[in-house]
Amino acid sequence: MATDGLKDKEGIVIIRIRNGSIKERRVRVRGKSRIRDILLRAGINPEEVVIIKDEELITEDDFISEGEIIEVLPVSLGG
């Protein structure tokens, strides 16, 4: 995952939503914040997505700092 230019995004967490195409949402944060709280502020239900940071799977209870990027992949349930 590219991290170039993150200095320009201090105070913001970028959420990349991968659902066929890539959409971005930006959420303002101060210091460390719980991912669950950031997703909820962005209008994303944390129970309906898989969360990736630095190419590793993480949980909604992990923390993220300003200037970081996470990716979310919607979970499809079917029957």
MDTraj code that builds the backbone (N, CA, C; nanometers):
import mdtraj as md
import numpy as np

residues = "MET ALA THR ASP GLY LEU LYS ASP LYS GLU GLY ILE VAL ILE ILE ARG ILE ARG ASN GLY SER ILE LYS GLU ARG ARG VAL ARG VAL ARG GLY LYS SER ARG ILE ARG ASP ILE LEU LEU ARG ALA GLY ILE ASN PRO GLU GLU VAL VAL ILE ILE LYS ASP GLU GLU LEU ILE THR GLU ASP ASP PHE ILE SER GLU GLY GLU ILE ILE GLU VAL LEU PRO VAL SER LEU GLY GLY".split()
xyz = np.array([
    [0.0838, -0.1165, 0.0000],
    [0.0000, 0.0000, 0.0000],
    [0.0887, 0.1234, 0.0000],
    [0.0628, 0.2183, -0.0862],
    [0.1450, 0.3382, -0.0959],
    [0.1184, 0.4311, 0.0213],
    [0.2263, 0.4883, 0.0746],
    [0.2113, 0.5828, 0.1843],
    [0.2741, 0.7167, 0.1497],
    [0.3073, 0.7395, 0.0234],
    [0.3680, 0.8647, -0.0160],
    [0.2685, 0.9793, 0.0000],
    [0.3178, 1.0941, 0.0432],
    [0.2330, 1.2103, 0.0575],
    [0.1494, 1.2116, 0.1836],
    [0.1773, 1.1246, 0.2807],
    [0.0955, 1.1208, 0.4012],
    [0.1109, 1.2460, 0.4860],
    [0.2223, 1.3169, 0.4740],
    [0.2406, 1.4396, 0.5514],
    [0.1293, 1.5391, 0.5221],
    [0.0774, 1.5389, 0.3991],
    [-0.0309, 1.6291, 0.3612],
    [-0.1621, 1.5898, 0.4268],
    [-0.1701, 1.4723, 0.4841],
    [-0.2968, 1.4212, 0.5356],
    [-0.2955, 1.4094, 0.6873],
    [-0.2053, 1.4773, 0.7563],
    [-0.2025, 1.4702, 0.9013],
    [-0.3358, 1.5161, 0.9574],
    [-0.3844, 1.4446, 1.0586],
    [-0.5129, 1.4750, 1.1167],
    [-0.6275, 1.4019, 1.0492],
    [-0.5977, 1.3266, 0.9457],
    [-0.7008, 1.2568, 0.8686],
    [-0.6640, 1.1099, 0.8550],
    [-0.7641, 1.0240, 0.8664],
    [-0.7502, 0.8826, 0.8333],
    [-0.8241, 0.8631, 0.7012],
    [-0.7605, 0.7950, 0.6093],
    [-0.8238, 0.7672, 0.4805],
    [-0.8755, 0.6245, 0.4820],
    [-1.0017, 0.6095, 0.4434],
    [-1.0642, 0.4775, 0.4334],
    [-1.0882, 0.4510, 0.2856],
    [-1.0249, 0.3481, 0.2334],
    [-1.0473, 0.3078, 0.0942],
    [-1.1451, 0.1914, 0.0944],
    [-1.2563, 0.2119, 0.0269],
    [-1.3611, 0.1104, 0.0215],
    [-1.3506, 0.0393, -0.1129],
    [-1.3231, -0.0903, -0.1084],
    [-1.3099, -0.1698, -0.2311],
    [-1.4369, -0.2505, -0.2513],
    [-1.5133, -0.2084, -0.3498],
    [-1.6386, -0.2776, -0.3804],
    [-1.6594, -0.2725, -0.5314],
    [-1.5712, -0.3396, -0.6032],
    [-1.5733, -0.3316, -0.7497],
    [-1.4888, -0.2155, -0.7974],
    [-1.5123, -0.0980, -0.7409],
    [-1.4284, 0.0186, -0.7659],
    [-1.3776, 0.0654, -0.6295],
    [-1.2874, 0.1613, -0.6304],
    [-1.2325, 0.2105, -0.5049],
    [-1.2889, 0.3491, -0.4764],
    [-1.3489, 0.3636, -0.3594],
    [-1.3975, 0.4934, -0.3140],
    [-1.3178, 0.5299, -0.1893],
    [-1.3012, 0.6574, -0.1656],
    [-1.2294, 0.7020, -0.0470],
    [-1.3189, 0.7863, 0.0412],
    [-1.3034, 0.7667, 0.1703],
    [-1.3670, 0.8539, 0.2692],
    [-1.2569, 0.9011, 0.3621],
    [-1.2671, 1.0248, 0.4056],
    [-1.1683, 1.0810, 0.4960],
    [-1.2362, 1.1186, 0.6264],
    [-1.1707, 1.0809, 0.7360],
    [-1.2247, 1.1092, 0.8683],
    [-1.1167, 1.1818, 0.9477],
    [-1.1521, 1.2946, 1.0082],
    [-1.0575, 1.3693, 1.0914],
    [-1.0422, 1.2996, 1.2267],
    [-0.9175, 1.2852, 1.2707],
    [-0.8884, 1.2239, 1.4007],
    [-0.7793, 1.3035, 1.4704],
    [-0.7711, 1.2841, 1.6000],
    [-0.6609, 1.3405, 1.6791],
    [-0.5942, 1.2250, 1.7509],
    [-0.4666, 1.2082, 1.7269],
    [-0.3940, 1.0993, 1.7914],
    [-0.4453, 0.9637, 1.7461],
    [-0.4478, 0.8683, 1.8400],
    [-0.4958, 0.7331, 1.8084],
    [-0.6461, 0.7243, 1.8309],
    [-0.7127, 0.6520, 1.7411],
    [-0.8566, 0.6291, 1.7524],
    [-0.8855, 0.4833, 1.7219],
    [-0.9903, 0.4319, 1.7847],
    [-1.0307, 0.2937, 1.7588],
    [-1.0943, 0.2867, 1.6204],
    [-1.0581, 0.1861, 1.5447],
    [-1.1071, 0.1722, 1.4077],
    [-1.2592, 0.1644, 1.4040],
    [-1.3189, 0.0972, 1.4977],
    [-1.4657, 0.0884, 1.5022],
    [-1.5275, 0.2280, 1.5033],
    [-1.4746, 0.3171, 1.5859],
    [-1.5276, 0.4531, 1.5963],
    [-1.5104, 0.5306, 1.4659],
    [-1.3960, 0.5129, 1.4015],
    [-1.3706, 0.5819, 1.2748],
    [-1.4670, 0.5332, 1.1671],
    [-1.4868, 0.4022, 1.1586],
    [-1.5786, 0.3476, 1.0579],
    [-1.7209, 0.3978, 1.0808],
    [-1.7642, 0.3987, 1.2046],
    [-1.8995, 0.4466, 1.2349],
    [-1.9153, 0.5936, 1.1966],
    [-1.8140, 0.6752, 1.2233],
    [-1.8187, 0.8161, 1.1850],
    [-1.8255, 0.8324, 1.0336],
    [-1.7700, 0.7363, 0.9598],
    [-1.7728, 0.7405, 0.8133],
    [-1.8996, 0.6774, 0.7564],
    [-1.9883, 0.6292, 0.8439],
    [-2.1124, 0.5680, 0.7981],
    [-2.0964, 0.4241, 0.7528],
    [-1.9920, 0.3578, 0.8017],
    [-1.9636, 0.2188, 0.7639],
    [-1.9863, 0.1296, 0.8854],
    [-2.0671, 0.0243, 0.8695],
    [-2.0910, -0.0705, 0.9771],
    [-1.9693, -0.1626, 0.9880],
    [-1.8947, -0.1566, 1.0989],
    [-1.7729, -0.2378, 1.1109],
    [-1.7972, -0.3875, 1.1101],
    [-1.9207, -0.4293, 1.1337],
    [-1.9523, -0.5720, 1.1332],
    [-1.9794, -0.6244, 0.9932],
    [-1.9811, -0.5349, 0.8939],
    [-2.0113, -0.5754, 0.7566],
    [-1.8909, -0.5626, 0.6635],
    [-1.7717, -0.5412, 0.7219],
    [-1.6521, -0.5254, 0.6391],
    [-1.5340, -0.6019, 0.6982],
    [-1.4384, -0.6312, 0.6109],
    [-1.3081, -0.6825, 0.6509],
    [-1.2136, -0.5626, 0.6429],
    [-1.1279, -0.5462, 0.7438],
    [-1.0428, -0.4280, 0.7527],
    [-0.8973, -0.4679, 0.7319],
    [-0.8288, -0.3920, 0.6456],
    [-0.6887, -0.4197, 0.6133],
    [-0.6072, -0.2929, 0.6346],
    [-0.4932, -0.3091, 0.7013],
    [-0.3986, -0.1983, 0.7195],
    [-0.2592, -0.2520, 0.6922],
    [-0.1856, -0.1841, 0.6080],
    [-0.0500, -0.2272, 0.5723],
    [-0.0480, -0.3730, 0.5264],
    [-0.1482, -0.4101, 0.4460],
    [-0.1607, -0.5426, 0.3875],
    [-0.1822, -0.6543, 0.4899],
    [-0.2253, -0.6174, 0.6120],
    [-0.2555, -0.7161, 0.7150],
    [-0.3988, -0.6991, 0.7621],
    [-0.4633, -0.8114, 0.7884],
    [-0.5992, -0.8111, 0.8402],
    [-0.5968, -0.7628, 0.9847],
    [-0.6853, -0.6677, 1.0183],
    [-0.6941, -0.6171, 1.1546],
    [-0.8403, -0.6188, 1.1986],
    [-0.8646, -0.5922, 1.3258],
    [-1.0015, -0.5934, 1.3765],
    [-1.0501, -0.4519, 1.4045],
    [-1.1780, -0.4396, 1.4252],
    [-1.2388, -0.3102, 1.4542],
    [-1.1939, -0.2560, 1.5898],
    [-1.1361, -0.3412, 1.6739],
    [-1.0893, -0.2983, 1.8055],
    [-0.9456, -0.2467, 1.8036],
    [-0.8769, -0.2595, 1.6895],
    [-0.7414, -0.2055, 1.6769],
    [-0.7479, -0.0534, 1.6687],
    [-0.6332, 0.0093, 1.6832],
    [-0.6252, 0.1545, 1.6795],
    [-0.5496, 0.2010, 1.5563],
    [-0.5792, 0.3214, 1.5135],
    [-0.5139, 0.3819, 1.3984],
    [-0.4854, 0.5273, 1.4335],
    [-0.3780, 0.5799, 1.3769],
    [-0.3378, 0.7177, 1.4037],
    [-0.3614, 0.8048, 1.2824],
    [-0.3634, 0.9344, 1.3063],
    [-0.3811, 1.0293, 1.1972],
    [-0.2738, 1.0082, 1.0911],
    [-0.3122, 1.0282, 0.9667],
    [-0.2203, 1.0111, 0.8549],
    [-0.2134, 0.8697, 0.7996],
    [-0.2827, 0.7748, 0.8624],
    [-0.2778, 0.6361, 0.8163],
    [-0.3941, 0.6057, 0.7219],
    [-0.3778, 0.4954, 0.6498],
    [-0.4784, 0.4513, 0.5519],
    [-0.5220, 0.3105, 0.5876],
    [-0.6547, 0.2879, 0.5840],
    [-0.7061, 0.1514, 0.5967],
    [-0.7906, 0.1216, 0.4733],
    [-0.8018, -0.0053, 0.4429],
    [-0.8884, -0.0489, 0.3342],
    [-0.9981, -0.1354, 0.3933],
    [-1.1191, -0.1208, 0.3403],
    [-1.2278, -0.2061, 0.3854],
    [-1.2890, -0.2767, 0.2654],
    [-1.3204, -0.4031, 0.2864],
    [-1.3849, -0.4844, 0.1840],
    [-1.5184, -0.5301, 0.2394],
    [-1.6275, -0.4923, 0.1753],
    [-1.7591, -0.5379, 0.2222],
    [-1.7690, -0.6900, 0.2191],
    [-1.8290, -0.7450, 0.3237],
    [-1.8494, -0.8887, 0.3334],
    [-1.9828, -0.9217, 0.2676],
    [-1.9818, -1.0177, 0.1765],
    [-2.1048, -1.0602, 0.1097],
    [-2.1537, -1.1883, 0.1734],
    [-2.2765, -1.1851, 0.2183],
    [-2.3380, -1.3041, 0.2745],
    [-2.4441, -1.3523, 0.1771],
    [-2.4465, -1.4783, 0.1566],
    [-2.5455, -1.5314, 0.0622],
    [-2.5897, -1.6693, 0.1042],
    [-2.6902, -1.7136, 0.0392],
    [-2.7367, -1.8445, 0.0750],
    [-2.8044, -1.9123, -0.0395],
])
top = md.Topology()
chain = top.add_chain()
for i, resn in enumerate(residues, 1):
    res = top.add_residue(resn, chain, resSeq=i)
    for name in ("N", "CA", "C"):
        top.add_atom(name, md.element.get_by_symbol(name[0]), res)
traj = md.Trajectory(xyz[None], top)
